[in-house]
Amino acid sequence: MVLKFIYTVIFLFSIISCSSKGTTGKIDDKQIQKKTTAQDLYIEHCSVCHGADGKLGAAGAKDLTQSTLSSTEVKNRIEKGKNGMPPMKELLGSKENISAMTEYVLRMR
Ligand code: HEC
């Protein structure tokens, strides 16, 4: 009788702890997605040449941590490209993405 009771308690406890883990997991995923949009885009479209930390310099790319361009110039470079840097306006898709990317690049300094 006592054993049955203990098993029931353990069983209920495992259900409760599982379901609460499930919920917080979902919230965490959403928060992470929101926070990393610019970073995701950067890794996808820019890190091949500039590297995850901006310093790679592949294909003649400039070190983004050493860049002295103004935010307008950075935005222009991202939209229109220059020499080995391809224009990224179409790839990034929206003004919001371009602004987020400009901020992300400026924060690398
Ligand atoms: C195919 C390689 C390549 C990719 C991909 C690439 N870049 Fe570049 N990037 C370059 C090259 C090469 C330059 C140097 C251009 C020049 O001034 O001659 C450059 C220059 C820049 C500069 C100007 C730095 C300075 O101080 O002059 C910025 C800002 C920049 N890239 C941002 C980005 C961002 C943001 C992305 C992704 C959306 C990206 N780049 C993707 C090759 C690349």
Residues whose N, C-alpha, C, O or C-beta is under 5 A from the ligand:
A	BS01	HEC	H45 C46 C49 A58 A59 G60 A61 K62 S67 T68 L69 V74 R77 I78 K82 N83 G84 M85 P86 M88 M101 V105
